[in-house]
Amino acid sequence: RNTYQQNRPCLPRHGHNEIFLIMKRIGLFIFVFLLNIAAYAQWRITPTGGLVDATSGKEYMVIQKEGSQEELYKSILKNAHRIFIHPDDVVSFVENEMISITGYGETTMKYGLLNHQLNPKICVKIEFKQGKMRVQAAWVDVLWANTSKVAPYTFLSKGGLKCFNKTGEVSNKGRFDTYNDVSNAFINNILFPKSENEDW
């Protein structure tokens, strides 16, 4: 005798199909969500301001991307000229081999009762080979409230908006996530150009 079959709660016949469709849609949503995450590089801030691969912890990331060495180089260089108002002030390069971009990320942080502008200065170094790019990145300094410049280690590990304690462990998850978000937004805006088919 199959006890499981006899004691199993009865479902309307159409319920099986509805549950299947719901589960299928959930699975498709999760797949698309993970695909979108994987499409972009994910960096993690460290107490000194260096940025590491959030998955491997390495101080660099190798990104696989279709194209020859020259094509990848030109794509990033063109995108930098599109993003920055004065690209010659922030971009240096060795033609077809390496590009270094130093500019300011942008976000706001609440301190006291007010939101203040936070602009970490981020340096991104990109080296090119056939079908791949090797990327390194770090905070150079931090511009706080459009007035004071602070060294990354002081800001991240000692100041009033620090996210690390003395041993280098994360002490404020909210700030840590904010600093990661602004870093990733800046870097991925450089690495992954928007479609050139946009109307303008």
N, C-alpha and C positions, 0 to 999 in steps of 0.2 A: 504494500500500500504506500502511495506517495503522500506522506503527511504534509510536505511543503505545498503541494498542489491543492490539497483539500483545505488547509488553513490559510491560504494566501488571500488577502482582501480582494474582493471583486472590483474591477474597474470597468466603466462603460467601454464598449468596444472602440468608440472613436477616441477615447482617452489615450490609448496606446500611441496612436498616430500623432496626437497633439504633443505628447511628451517627447516623442522622437524628434519632431520638428523643432521644439523648443531647445532640446539638447544640441541638435545640429547647429542651430543659430548661435547658441552660446559658444560652441566649439569654434565656429567660424570667426566670431568676434574676438575670442582669445588669440586665435592664430594671427589675425590682422593686427591686433594690438602689439603682440610680440614682434611681428615683422616690422612694424613702424619703429619700435624701440631699437631693433637690431640695425636699422638703416642708418643710425647716427652713432657717432662716437660718444662714449660715456666716460667722463673724467672725474677724478676725486681730488679734492684739495688736501694738502698736507700741512703740518704746522709751520713749515718754512715758506710756504707759498708755492712750492712745486706742485705740479699736477701729474697724477699717475693714472694709468689705465684702471678704471673702477673694477674690472673683472680680474685682471692678472696682477695688478699692483706694480707693473713695470713702469719705468720712467719714460717710456715711449710707447707708441702704438703704431702698428703696421696695418694700414687700411687697403684692402683689395679693391681695385676699381678698374673698369675697362678703359683701355687707351694706351697709347705709346707713352714713353717717358716725356717726349716733347708735348704731346697732347694734354697730358695731365698738368704739366707745368703751365702751359698757356691758359688752361681752364681756370686754375687757381689765381694766376696773375690777373686775368681779365676780371674775375669776380672781385678781387681786392680793389681794382680801379672802379668797379661799380659801387662797392659798399662805402668806401671812404671818400670824403670830399676832397682831401688833399693826399692822395695815395703816395706821392713821392716823399712825404714826410714820415710815412709809417712802414713803407715796404723797401726792403733791400733784397738783392738776389744774385745768384750765380746762374747765368742763363742756362735753362733746360736742366739744371741740376738741383738747385735749392732756392727756396724763398723764405725770408724771415719777415714776419709782420708783427708790429708792436702797436697796440691801440688800447682804448679804454672800453671795458664792459660797462654796462649801465643797469642799476637797479635802485631800489629805495629800501631803507631800513628804519624801523621805528626805534627812537632813542628818547626816553622820557615820554613826553606827550606828543611829539612831532615826528613826522616822517622826514628823513634826510636823504640826500642823494649819496649813493655809494658808487664809485667808479674805480674798480681795480684795473691797473694797467697790466695787460697780459701780452706776453711775447709768445708767438707761435712759430716754430721752425719746422719747415716741411721739406723733406728730401724725396726725390722722384726716381723711380725705376719703371720698367715696363710693367704695367698692370698693378702697380702698388705705390703707396706713399708712406714714408716713415715720419711720424709726427711727434714732436716734443713741445711742451708748453709749461709756462710758469707765470705767477704773478711777479711783476717787477717792483711795483709800489702800489699804494692805495690812496686815492684822493677821496677824502671824507668831507661831505657837506660843502663841496666846491671851495674849501678853504685850506685844509691842512693835508699834507702828504705824509704818509706813515709807511715804514718798512713793513713788508708782509708778515714777518715773524712777530713783530710788535703788535700788529693789528689782530692777527689770528690767535696768538697765544698769550698775550699780556694785557691788551687794552680792554676797555669797557664793553666791546662787542666781540670779544674773543669766543672761539668755538672749541678750543683745545685747552686741556689742563697742562700742568707742568710736566707730566709724563708723556704728553703727546696724544692722549686719548681724547675722543670727542666728549666735550662737556656740555655742549648746547646743540642738540640735534636740529632745531629749527634754523639757527644761523648756519650751521654746517651745510644743510640742504640748500639754503639761499646762496651761499658762496659757490657751491657746486653748480647750481642752476645758471647763475650769471656767467660762470666760466664756460659751461657747455654751450650756452646760447652764443657766446662770442666765437668760440672755436668752430662750432658746426656751421655757423653762418659763413665762415671762410671756406671750410672744406666741402660743403655741399651746396653748390650754386643753385639758385632757384631757376625754374624753367625759363628759357628765353622766349617761350611762346606766349608769355603774358601780354594782354592787351595794354597799350599805353598810347 
